[in-house]
Amino acid sequence: MTPRPVVALNAVSKSFGPVEVLHNVNLALHAGSVHALIGENGAGKSTTMKILAGYQPPTSGNVTFEGDPVQFDSLQDGEAAGIVMIHQEFNLAEQLSVEQNIFLGRELKRGPLLDKAEMRRRTREYLTRVACDVAPDALVSGLSNSEKQMVEIAKALSRDARVLIMDEPTAVLTNRETEVLFKQVAALREAGTAILFTSHKLDEVAEISDQVTIMRDGDVVHAGPTAEMSEDAMATAMVGRDVSDLYPSKPGVAANAPVVLDVENLSVPGFAENVSFTLRSGEILGIGGLIGSGRTELMEGLAGLRPASSAKVTLFDQVTHFRRPSDAQRAGLCYLTEDRKLRGLLLERGMRENLTLANLHKFGGFLIERSAEEAALTDAIAEFDIRAGTRDVQVGNMSGGNQQKLLLAKVMLSEPRVLIVDEPTRGIDIGTKQQIYAFLRGLADAGHAIVVITSEMPELIGLADRIMVMRLGTVSGMLAPDDINEDAIVRLSMGLRAEKTPQMA
């Protein structure tokens, strides 16, 4: 006899105005089991999780808790029942300390006063459990993204959840941090916690989950034991088409392809020192290395987003130095940030405003031509396959994949000839990844020069024509096409020599 689920959705549908985004969804979470929920961005996963956690009510159908129908009117109702959700977007107060965030709204008291000593002791305990080496009194605003994620996880652990919902918890974590998280998940499973886990990394889904539910366009298209599905079968069910050819073929860079960017001894104080590299027309140069190696900061310095110094930067045969991003943009070099939500897009504005903001000079003088902006948005929606319910949707309400497509369209409106893309597919489903990979390779085939910074090893190997590996702010090696493999990248990332040391280019 199948045990009664802790929490379940029964024939749940959800509509926003006239648009129904969930259609008769059934999902049951059981004690001591990890249940994966996967699907493309926009498939309905986030809405499903929010209904489970009490953030939103269903339009029809019902939620049961321990077998009884229940209605959560708020996230506080859900948490009171023991349902805790770790959000993909950090739900932390930036100007408060780690300790204050963990106990926010649940402060411990000794009589009329706050029991700060006990809160600090418990905070250290929770941080130790997730191997997060930050001080309890550290301000959240000063933490890295991966540290913030571990604080979110520590905060969830402090609530002794009966049901833990994890929305893309590993998207910003290193491999080591992911291993620590999975150990905690295993311990919670053994303790009887029901866990819902979402991830676009199908190897993680296969490793950690007992059951898997796959959604597509608001419907459940598969539900069953994870062990009965291969990763390829999961991917095909998610997107409704074969994605075995995830990465486009590499035609190779012609030996006589012109060097469009030549960087000599570029330094970004505190992050990178004396970095040199070249980039050719039609080439995708991958930049690998551990988080903290200086990859992002180096490229931000090159693009004028950070103070930088160099002996010489030559772009299209012109020696230059960019003091601000607009200088780089005018010269034909654009940088696409890794943080689309905080630095790339205005989440409370619409698609049109976000698309044209950096290029308003193209849409009129003193007055902006709204019709021209709308025409540009129409073209972008078609070219980048941006999917949203309406054209005037707030960008913050779009799925991560469609936000990334919009950000890419925004950058391409500047018509760059050199494009730097930082973590282009973080938190994005496999179908959208395939589209973005094809777009980047298409740009390279048309003669553009591309730099891709990524923490995803398969992405680095699958996309790049050459790979520059960084460590501690310096270049530890440059891998030619025939030398690209996971072992060589890992060894260079750790400061070891690759088995075959390629020539620097």
C-alpha positions in Angstrom: 0.0 0.0 0.0 1.4 3.4 -1.0 1.9 5.6 2.0 -0.1 8.8 2.2 1.8 11.8 0.8 2.8 14.7 3.1 1.5 17.2 0.6 -0.1 16.8 -2.8 -1.7 18.7 -5.7 -4.8 17.1 -7.1 -6.0 18.1 -10.5 -4.7 21.7 -9.9 -5.1 24.3 -12.6 -4.0 27.9 -12.4 -5.0 30.9 -14.5 -3.6 34.4 -14.6 -6.5 36.4 -16.1 -7.6 34.6 -19.3 -4.4 32.6 -19.6 -4.3 29.2 -18.0 -0.7 28.2 -17.1 -1.3 24.9 -15.3 -3.6 22.2 -16.5 -4.9 19.5 -14.1 -1.5 19.0 -12.4 -1.1 16.0 -10.0 2.0 15.9 -7.8 2.6 14.0 -4.5 5.5 14.4 -2.2 6.3 11.6 0.3 8.3 11.6 3.5 11.9 10.4 3.1 11.8 10.8 -0.7 13.4 13.3 -3.1 11.1 14.2 -6.0 12.5 16.0 -9.0 10.4 18.5 -10.9 11.9 19.3 -14.3 10.8 21.1 -17.5 11.7 24.0 -19.8 11.5 27.5 -18.5 7.9 28.5 -18.7 6.7 24.9 -18.3 4.9 25.7 -15.1 7.4 24.5 -12.5 7.6 27.8 -10.5 3.9 28.2 -10.4 3.5 24.6 -9.2 6.1 25.1 -6.4 4.5 28.4 -5.3 1.1 26.7 -5.0 2.6 23.9 -2.9 4.3 26.5 -0.6 1.3 28.7 -0.2 2.5 31.7 -2.2 -0.4 31.3 -4.7 -3.8 29.6 -4.5 -4.9 27.2 -7.3 -7.7 28.3 -9.6 -9.2 24.8 -9.5 -8.3 21.5 -7.9 -7.0 21.3 -4.4 -4.0 20.9 -2.2 -3.9 18.2 0.5 -1.7 18.1 3.6 -1.4 14.7 5.4 -4.4 13.7 3.3 -6.7 16.5 4.3 -7.7 19.4 2.0 -5.9 22.6 3.0 -5.8 26.2 1.9 -2.6 28.2 2.5 -3.4 31.9 2.3 0.2 33.0 2.5 3.8 31.6 2.6 3.6 32.1 6.4 0.7 29.5 6.5 2.8 27.1 4.4 5.8 27.6 6.7 3.7 27.1 9.8 2.7 23.7 8.4 6.4 22.9 7.8 6.7 23.7 4.1 9.8 25.7 3.4 10.9 26.9 0.0 14.4 27.9 -1.1 14.0 30.3 -4.0 16.1 30.5 -7.1 16.2 34.3 -6.6 17.7 35.1 -3.2 15.1 35.9 -0.6 17.6 37.7 1.7 17.7 41.2 3.2 21.0 42.5 1.8 21.7 45.1 4.5 21.1 42.7 7.4 23.7 40.2 8.7 23.7 36.5 8.1 22.4 35.8 11.6 19.6 38.4 11.3 18.5 36.9 8.0 18.3 33.4 9.4 16.2 34.4 12.3 14.2 37.2 10.6 10.7 37.1 11.9 11.5 34.3 14.3 14.0 36.0 16.6 14.9 34.2 19.8 14.3 36.0 23.1 15.4 35.8 26.7 12.6 37.6 28.5 11.9 40.9 26.8 15.4 41.0 25.1 16.8 39.3 22.0 18.9 36.3 22.8 21.7 37.3 20.5 24.2 34.8 21.9 21.9 31.8 21.2 21.0 33.0 17.7 24.7 33.4 16.9 25.5 30.0 18.3 22.8 28.4 16.2 23.8 30.4 13.1 27.3 29.0 13.4 25.9 25.5 13.7 23.7 25.8 10.6 26.6 27.4 8.6 28.9 24.6 9.7 26.4 22.0 8.4 26.6 23.4 4.9 30.3 24.1 5.1 29.8 27.8 4.6 32.8 29.7 6.1 31.2 33.1 6.6 30.8 35.0 9.9 27.3 35.2 11.4 27.7 39.0 11.7 28.7 39.4 8.0 26.4 41.6 5.9 24.7 39.6 3.2 25.4 42.4 0.7 29.1 41.5 0.9 28.7 37.8 0.2 29.3 36.1 -3.1 26.3 34.5 -4.9 27.4 31.0 -3.9 27.7 32.1 -0.2 24.3 33.7 -0.4 22.8 30.4 -1.7 24.4 28.5 1.2 22.9 31.0 3.6 19.5 30.4 2.0 20.0 26.7 2.6 21.2 27.2 6.2 18.1 29.4 6.8 15.9 26.5 5.5 17.6 24.0 7.8 16.9 26.3 10.7 13.2 25.8 10.1 13.1 22.0 10.6 11.0 21.6 7.5 8.8 18.6 6.9 8.7 19.6 3.2 11.6 21.3 1.6 11.2 22.8 -1.9 14.4 23.7 -3.6 14.3 25.8 -6.8 17.5 25.5 -8.7 19.6 25.4 -5.6 22.9 24.5 -7.4 22.7 27.1 -10.1 25.4 29.3 -8.5 27.3 26.6 -6.5 30.7 25.2 -7.1 31.1 21.4 -7.5 32.3 21.2 -3.9 29.4 23.2 -2.6 27.0 21.1 -4.5 28.5 17.9 -2.9 27.9 19.5 0.5 24.4 20.3 -0.4 23.7 16.8 -1.6 25.0 15.4 1.7 22.5 17.6 3.5 19.7 16.4 1.2 20.6 12.8 1.9 20.6 13.5 5.6 17.2 15.2 5.4 15.8 12.3 3.3 17.0 9.8 6.0 15.3 12.0 8.7 12.0 11.7 6.8 11.8 15.1 5.1 9.8 15.2 1.8 12.0 17.1 -0.7 11.0 18.7 -4.1 14.1 19.4 -6.2 14.2 21.3 -9.4 17.3 21.6 -11.6 18.2 22.0 -15.3 21.2 19.8 -14.6 19.9 16.4 -15.5 22.9 14.6 -14.1 22.0 16.0 -10.7 18.4 14.9 -11.2 19.6 11.4 -12.0 22.0 11.4 -9.0 19.8 12.7 -6.2 16.1 12.0 -6.9 13.9 9.0 -6.3 10.9 10.2 -8.4 10.7 12.6 -11.3 7.8 14.6 -12.7 8.3 16.3 -16.1 6.3 19.3 -17.2 5.8 20.9 -20.6 3.6 23.8 -21.4 1.7 23.6 -18.1 1.0 19.8 -18.3 2.6 16.9 -16.6 4.0 14.7 -19.5 5.7 12.1 -17.4 5.8 10.9 -13.7 7.6 7.9 -12.3 10.8 6.5 -10.8 13.9 8.4 -11.8 15.8 5.2 -12.3 13.5 4.2 -15.2 14.5 7.3 -17.3 17.8 8.1 -19.0 19.0 11.7 -19.1 18.4 11.8 -22.9 14.8 10.5 -22.3 14.2 13.3 -19.7 15.5 15.9 -22.1 13.3 14.7 -24.9 10.2 14.6 -22.7 11.0 18.2 -21.5 11.3 19.8 -24.9 9.2 17.5 -27.1 12.0 17.0 -29.5 15.4 15.3 -29.8 18.2 17.3 -28.1 20.9 14.7 -28.4 22.8 17.2 -30.7 22.9 19.9 -28.0 26.0 21.6 -29.3 26.4 22.7 -32.9 29.3 21.4 -34.8 32.6 23.4 -34.8 33.8 24.2 -38.3 37.2 25.3 -37.0 38.8 28.7 -37.2 40.8 29.4 -40.3 44.5 29.7 -39.8 44.5 33.0 -41.6 41.5 34.4 -39.7 42.3 38.0 -38.7 43.0 38.7 -35.0 40.3 41.2 -34.0 41.2 41.5 -30.4 44.8 41.5 -29.0 45.1 41.9 -25.2 48.6 42.3 -23.7 49.1 42.4 -19.9 45.6 43.4 -18.8 45.3 43.8 -15.1 42.2 44.4 -12.9 43.4 45.4 -9.4 42.6 42.8 -6.8 41.3 40.3 -9.4 43.6 39.7 -12.4 47.2 40.5 -13.3 49.0 40.6 -16.6 46.6 38.6 -18.7 47.3 38.3 -22.4 45.3 36.6 -25.1 44.1 37.0 -28.7 40.7 36.5 -30.3 40.1 35.8 -34.0 37.2 36.5 -36.3 34.8 33.5 -36.3 36.2 32.1 -33.1 34.6 31.2 -29.8 37.1 31.5 -27.0 36.0 29.8 -23.8 37.3 31.0 -20.4 37.3 28.4 -17.7 38.5 28.2 -14.1 37.2 27.9 -10.6 34.8 30.5 -9.2 37.1 33.3 -7.8 39.7 32.8 -10.5 39.1 36.3 -11.9 37.3 35.4 -15.1 34.4 37.7 -14.8 36.3 40.6 -13.3 38.9 40.4 -16.1 36.3 40.7 -18.8 34.4 43.5 -16.9 37.7 45.4 -16.8 38.2 44.9 -20.5 34.7 46.2 -21.2 35.0 49.3 -19.0 32.9 48.0 -16.2 35.8 48.0 -13.7 39.0 50.0 -13.4 41.7 48.2 -15.4 45.2 48.9 -16.7 47.1 47.2 -19.6 50.2 47.6 -21.6 48.2 47.4 -24.8 44.7 46.4 -26.0 44.1 46.4 -29.8 40.6 46.1 -31.2 40.2 46.0 -35.0 43.8 47.3 -35.4 43.1 50.3 -33.1 44.9 50.6 -29.8 42.3 51.5 -27.2 41.3 51.6 -23.5 37.7 51.6 -22.5 36.9 53.7 -19.4 33.2 52.9 -19.6 30.9 50.3 -21.3 29.6 52.9 -23.7 33.1 53.4 -25.1 33.4 49.6 -25.7 29.9 49.5 -27.2 30.7 52.3 -29.7 33.9 50.4 -30.7 32.0 47.2 -31.4 32.6 45.2 -28.1 29.7 44.3 -25.8 29.5 42.4 -22.5 26.5 40.4 -21.5 26.5 40.1 -17.7 26.1 36.9 -15.7 23.6 38.5 -13.4 20.6 39.2 -15.6 18.2 40.0 -12.7 20.3 42.6 -10.9 22.5 44.1 -13.5 21.1 43.1 -16.9 17.4 43.8 -16.8 14.8 46.1 -15.2 12.5 43.5 -13.7 9.6 45.9 -13.0 9.5 47.3 -16.6 8.3 45.7 -19.8 10.2 44.1 -22.6 10.2 47.1 -24.9 11.9 49.4 -22.3 14.5 46.7 -21.5 15.3 46.0 -25.1 15.9 49.6 -26.2 17.3 51.2 -23.0 21.0 51.0 -24.0 20.3 52.2 -27.6 17.7 54.9 -27.3 19.7 57.1 -29.7 18.5 54.7 -32.4 14.9 55.4 -31.7 14.7 59.2 -32.0 16.2 62.4 -30.7 14.5 64.4 -28.1 11.4 62.3 -28.4 11.5 58.5 -28.6 9.6 56.9 -31.5 7.4 54.4 -29.7 6.4 52.7 -33.0 10.1 52.1 -33.9 10.7 50.6 -30.4 7.6 48.3 -30.9 8.9 47.2 -34.3 12.3 46.4 -32.8 10.5 44.3 -30.1 8.5 42.5 -32.7 11.7 41.6 -34.5 13.5 40.5 -31.3 10.6 38.3 -30.2 10.7 36.5 -33.6 14.5 36.3 -33.9 15.1 35.1 -30.4 11.9 33.1 -29.9 11.0 35.1 -26.8 7.8 33.6 -25.3 5.6 35.7 -23.0 1.9 35.9 -22.4 1.7 39.5 -23.5 4.0 42.1 -24.9 3.6 44.3 -21.9 4.4 41.7 -19.3 6.8 42.8 -16.5 10.1 41.2 -17.2 10.3 39.9 -13.7 7.3 37.7 -14.4 9.0 36.0 -17.4 10.8 32.7 -17.1 14.6 32.7 -16.7 15.1 31.4 -20.2 13.0 34.1 -21.8 14.7 36.8 -19.7 18.1 35.5 -21.0 16.8 35.7 -24.6 15.6 39.2 -24.0 19.0 40.2 -22.5 20.8 38.7 -25.5 18.5 40.6 -27.9 19.2 43.8 -25.9 22.9 43.4 -26.3 22.7 42.4 -30.0 20.7 45.6 -30.7 24.1 47.4 -30.3 25.4 45.3 -33.2 28.6 44.2 -31.6 31.4 42.5 -33.6 33.0 41.2 -30.4 30.6 39.7 -27.9 31.6 38.6 -24.3 29.0 36.4 -22.8 29.2 35.5 -19.1 27.4 32.3 -17.9 25.1 32.4 -20.9 22.8 29.5 -19.7 22.8 29.6 -15.9 19.4 28.5 -14.6 18.1 27.8 -18.1 16.4 24.7 -19.5 18.0 22.4 -22.0 15.8 23.5 -24.9 16.7 27.1 -24.5 20.4 26.2 -24.0 20.3 24.5 -27.4 18.8 27.7 -29.0 21.5 29.9 -27.4 24.3 27.6 -28.4 23.1 27.6 -32.0 22.8 31.4 -32.0 26.3 31.9 -30.6 27.8 29.5 -33.2 25.8 31.2 -35.9 27.4 34.6 -34.9 30.8 33.0 -35.0 30.1 31.5 -38.4 29.1 34.9 -39.7 32.5 36.3 -38.6 31.8 37.7 -35.1 34.3 37.0 -32.4 32.9 35.5 -29.1 34.2 35.1 -25.6 32.2 32.7 -23.4 32.8 32.5 -19.7 31.2 29.5 -18.1 31.4 27.2 -15.1 29.7 24.4 -16.9 32.4 21.9 -18.1 30.3 20.3 -20.9 29.3 23.8 -22.2 33.0 24.9 -22.2 34.1 21.8 -24.1 31.0 21.8 -26.4 31.2 25.4 -27.5 34.7 26.7 -27.4 37.2 26.5 -30.3 40.0 27.3 -27.8 39.9 27.5 -24.0 41.8 29.9 -21.7 41.9 28.5 -18.1 42.4 31.0 -15.3 43.6 30.5 -11.8 44.1 33.1 -9.0 43.9 36.0 -11.5 46.4 34.7 -14.0 46.3 32.5 -17.1 47.3 28.9 -16.2 47.1 27.6 -19.7 45.6 27.9 -23.2 44.1 24.8 -24.8 44.2 24.4 -28.5 41.3 22.5 -30.2 43.0 19.1 -30.1 43.9 19.4 -26.5 40.5 20.3 -25.1 39.3 17.7 -22.6 37.9 17.7 -19.0 41.1 16.4 -17.4 43.3 19.2 -18.9 40.8 21.9 -17.8 40.6 20.5 -14.3 44.4 20.2 -14.0 45.0 23.8 -15.2 42.2 25.1 -12.9 44.0 23.5 -9.9 47.4 24.9 -10.9 48.8 21.6 -12.4 50.3 21.1 -15.8 48.1 19.6 -18.4 49.5 16.3 -19.7 50.2 18.0 -22.9 51.1 21.7 -22.5 49.8 23.6 -25.5 51.4 26.8 -26.9 50.0 30.0 -25.6 48.3 32.1 -28.4 
